Amino acid sequence: MEIAILFLVLLLLGAVTFFKPQLKGIIGELEVATQLYFLDKSQFTVINDMVIKTGNHITQIDHVVISNYGIFVIESIQMSD
């Protein structure tokens, strides 16, 4: 039983290490989306995770903020280790 638990712990640690860059990216995008959520909704329209398809090409934009001040495109990048 202890060997099975140890194996599961090692498997989980391996999975976290393997997917760390993706997890960091998701966490970074959620942090920015959380901050944008608190903008005044009467002045700002926020679109998170916008997907644009042109022909056979697909691109993803993390955040778009539309207001009287302009249109802002935000790419979230988590830089810390």
Backbone bond lengths (Angstrom), bond angles and torsions (degrees), N, CA, C in turn:
res aa  C-N    CA-C-N  psi(-1)  N-CA   C-N-CA  omega(-1)  CA-C   N-CA-C  phi
1 M - - - 1.455 - - 1.527 110.90 -
2 E 1.339 117.79 -43.15 1.470 120.88 -179.97 1.519 111.22 -64.56
3 I 1.335 117.02 -34.69 1.470 120.64 179.03 1.531 109.36 -66.09
4 A 1.326 117.45 -39.60 1.467 120.80 179.40 1.523 110.54 -64.50
5 I 1.322 117.70 -41.15 1.467 121.40 178.40 1.521 110.25 -65.11
6 L 1.320 116.53 -44.42 1.467 121.03 177.95 1.526 110.31 -60.47
7 F 1.322 116.47 -43.31 1.467 120.81 178.58 1.529 110.69 -60.85
8 L 1.331 117.31 -44.93 1.465 120.77 179.08 1.525 112.12 -63.20
9 V 1.328 117.11 -40.18 1.464 120.87 177.92 1.524 110.26 -63.63
10 L 1.316 117.01 -44.91 1.466 120.64 179.11 1.526 111.04 -65.23
11 L 1.313 117.02 -38.41 1.461 121.11 177.68 1.529 110.83 -64.28
12 L 1.334 116.50 -42.56 1.461 121.34 178.16 1.527 111.13 -63.96
13 L 1.324 117.22 -44.51 1.470 120.40 178.10 1.522 111.23 -62.09
14 G 1.319 116.93 -39.61 1.461 120.83 177.52 1.518 111.53 -63.77
15 A 1.330 116.65 -42.08 1.466 120.94 179.66 1.524 110.76 -65.01
16 V 1.340 116.82 -42.97 1.469 120.28 179.25 1.522 110.28 -63.14
17 T 1.323 117.38 -42.34 1.466 121.12 178.99 1.527 110.86 -64.28
18 F 1.333 116.46 -41.86 1.464 121.04 -178.80 1.529 111.28 -65.92
19 F 1.333 117.47 -41.54 1.460 121.82 -175.98 1.530 113.27 -95.33
20 K 1.333 118.48 9.43 1.460 121.65 -176.05 1.534 113.42 -55.03
21 P 1.325 119.69 -45.38 1.475 117.98 179.87 1.531 112.74 -60.84
22 Q 1.329 116.97 -41.88 1.458 119.94 179.55 1.522 110.80 -66.54
23 L 1.333 116.68 -41.14 1.464 120.42 179.07 1.521 111.05 -63.22
24 K 1.336 116.86 -41.44 1.459 120.28 178.12 1.518 110.97 -62.41
25 G 1.331 116.77 -40.08 1.462 120.32 178.99 1.515 112.37 -64.30
26 I 1.320 115.96 -42.83 1.467 120.64 179.18 1.528 110.30 -63.87
27 I 1.328 116.19 -43.73 1.465 120.40 179.94 1.531 110.34 -63.06
28 G 1.329 117.11 -42.70 1.467 120.65 178.79 1.516 112.15 -61.51
29 E 1.333 117.01 -43.78 1.468 120.28 178.62 1.520 111.53 -64.41
30 L 1.326 117.00 -39.33 1.469 120.24 178.54 1.523 111.92 -65.72
31 E 1.335 116.68 -36.77 1.468 120.06 178.29 1.528 110.70 -62.99
32 V 1.332 116.94 -44.73 1.468 120.36 179.90 1.527 110.17 -67.77
33 A 1.334 117.28 -44.07 1.471 120.63 179.38 1.524 111.09 -59.80
34 T 1.326 116.82 -36.88 1.463 120.91 178.48 1.520 110.82 -63.91
35 Q 1.320 117.51 -43.18 1.469 120.74 178.52 1.529 110.99 -66.01
36 L 1.326 117.11 -41.04 1.467 120.53 -179.21 1.527 111.53 -67.96
37 Y 1.314 117.46 -26.55 1.466 122.11 179.30 1.537 111.35 -58.17
38 F 1.326 116.31 -31.86 1.462 120.90 -175.26 1.533 113.56 -86.20
39 L 1.330 118.15 1.12 1.467 120.02 174.04 1.527 109.44 -65.96
40 D 1.324 116.14 151.09 1.467 121.98 179.23 1.528 109.16 -63.50
41 K 1.316 115.98 114.99 1.457 121.08 -175.15 1.530 112.97 -68.88
42 S 1.326 117.76 -17.02 1.465 119.74 176.41 1.535 111.23 -79.02
43 Q 1.335 116.89 -16.11 1.462 120.77 -178.93 1.529 113.67 -113.80
44 F 1.322 117.26 -21.05 1.458 120.82 -174.50 1.528 110.81 -130.34
45 T 1.320 116.06 136.33 1.458 121.98 170.54 1.522 106.63 -110.17
46 V 1.317 116.90 126.02 1.465 121.67 -177.61 1.522 108.88 -114.45
47 I 1.323 115.60 129.53 1.462 121.92 174.58 1.524 106.51 -119.69
48 N 1.327 116.46 120.73 1.459 121.52 178.53 1.533 109.32 -104.40
49 D 1.324 115.48 143.46 1.466 122.78 174.58 1.529 111.20 57.48
50 M 1.325 115.71 57.79 1.465 121.27 179.14 1.530 109.29 -83.15
51 V 1.322 116.19 129.51 1.464 121.77 178.06 1.518 108.12 -111.28
52 I 1.345 115.36 128.74 1.457 121.20 -178.70 1.522 108.23 -121.24
53 K 1.320 115.72 128.18 1.460 120.70 178.84 1.520 108.74 -114.09
54 T 1.323 116.41 126.03 1.464 122.43 175.53 1.523 107.04 -128.29
55 G 1.300 116.55 108.01 1.466 120.00 -176.64 1.518 109.92 65.43
56 N 1.318 116.30 -123.79 1.470 121.43 178.88 1.515 112.80 -95.83
57 H 1.321 117.04 2.34 1.468 121.10 -176.53 1.528 109.98 -102.27
58 I 1.327 115.82 135.09 1.468 121.61 176.94 1.523 107.84 -121.06
59 T 1.325 116.36 133.50 1.463 120.98 174.86 1.523 109.13 -128.11
60 Q 1.315 115.44 153.87 1.464 121.32 -178.53 1.514 108.42 -123.73
61 I 1.339 116.00 132.86 1.461 122.73 176.41 1.519 106.88 -112.47
62 D 1.328 116.66 129.06 1.463 120.39 -175.77 1.525 112.38 -63.86
63 H 1.339 117.59 -50.11 1.469 120.68 -175.65 1.527 109.60 -147.80
64 V 1.335 115.64 139.26 1.462 121.78 172.31 1.525 106.37 -127.48
65 V 1.331 116.03 129.68 1.463 121.49 177.73 1.521 107.14 -118.07
66 I 1.341 115.69 124.27 1.456 121.80 -178.74 1.527 108.02 -114.29
67 S 1.336 116.07 129.44 1.465 120.48 179.83 1.524 109.23 -153.82
68 N 1.324 115.78 179.36 1.466 120.50 174.65 1.524 111.52 -66.74
69 Y 1.319 117.25 -17.37 1.460 122.41 -178.31 1.526 112.17 -86.02
70 G 1.319 117.23 -11.80 1.452 121.51 179.74 1.518 111.59 138.97
71 I 1.319 114.83 -176.10 1.465 122.32 176.17 1.519 106.76 -110.73
72 F 1.318 115.65 124.86 1.454 121.68 -176.58 1.521 109.35 -115.01
73 V 1.320 116.31 128.08 1.461 122.66 177.21 1.520 106.76 -107.71
74 I 1.341 116.07 124.81 1.462 120.66 -175.20 1.524 109.13 -120.46
75 E 1.317 115.81 125.12 1.465 122.18 174.53 1.530 106.83 -106.01
76 S 1.305 116.85 119.62 1.468 121.99 -178.38 1.537 108.76 -88.62
77 I 1.328 115.47 126.28 1.461 120.13 176.30 1.524 108.03 -131.34
78 Q 1.314 116.00 123.68 1.465 121.74 178.65 1.533 107.62 -90.83
79 M 1.334 117.00 114.35 1.458 120.64 -172.60 1.531 114.48 -99.74
80 S 1.316 118.62 -18.64 1.463 119.55 -174.48 1.517 110.99 -76.39
81 D 1.335 115.81 155.98 1.470 121.30 177.75 1.501 110.75 -85.20
